[in-house]
Amino acid sequence: PEECAVFHCRGCWTVLGDSLQLCGQEPPGLGVLICFKVTSDVTWEDSLLVGLEGALLGCAYYLLSCRSCGLAVGFSLYSSGSDLAYLRGLFCFFKDSIICYLLKNQMIIEASKVNFPAVTLKE
């Protein structure tokens, strides 16, 4: 509870999730916060996208969007190589698409500047 934060859409400030749902450490090169649960204001289409470059090269995923303004706020992996397999079915918020509201000191801060306590998923 000491480190609790609420995740907001950068575009319209809609609440998308919170730090109590964080469930994994950020993989190198992705710039994401990994959550196992999000609010109903996070939507995704039935169609899969395929990564053509970067860390998601060859991965199939659903693009997550903000229901209120339509901003792309993250992804949920459907299939991937073994290096990202632990992310399948989880919700990954792009750090540059969300803003964090820190409850303890009532501050608004960029998600990329917040260091949450280490959380690990069991293999």
HELIX and SHEET records of a PDB file:
HELIX    1   1 SER A   19  GLN A   21  5                                   3    
HELIX    2   2 GLY A   54  LEU A   56  5                                   3    
HELIX    3   3 SER A   82  LEU A   87  5                                   6    
HELIX    4   4 LYS A   95  SER A   97  5                                   3    
HELIX    5   5 ALA A  111  LYS A  113  5                                   3    
SHEET    1   A 4 VAL A  15  ASP A  18  0                                        
SHEET    2   A 4 ALA A   5  CYS A   9 -1                                        
SHEET    3   A 4 ILE A  98  LEU A 102 -1                                        
SHEET    4   A 4 MET A 107  GLU A 110 -1                                        
SHEET    1   B 6 LEU A  22  GLY A  24  0                                        
SHEET    2   B 6 VAL A  32  CYS A  35 -1                                        
SHEET    3   B 6 PHE A  91  PHE A  94 -1                                        
SHEET    4   B 6 ALA A  72  SER A  79 -1                                        
SHEET    5   B 6 ALA A  60  CYS A  66 -1                                        
SHEET    6   B 6 VAL A  42  TRP A  44 -1                                        
SHEET    1   C 6 LEU A  22  GLY A  24  0                                        
SHEET    2   C 6 VAL A  32  CYS A  35 -1                                        
SHEET    3   C 6 PHE A  91  PHE A  94 -1                                        
SHEET    4   C 6 ALA A  72  SER A  79 -1                                        
SHEET    5   C 6 ALA A  60  CYS A  66 -1                                        
SHEET    6   C 6 LEU A  49  VAL A  50 -1                                        
END                                                                             
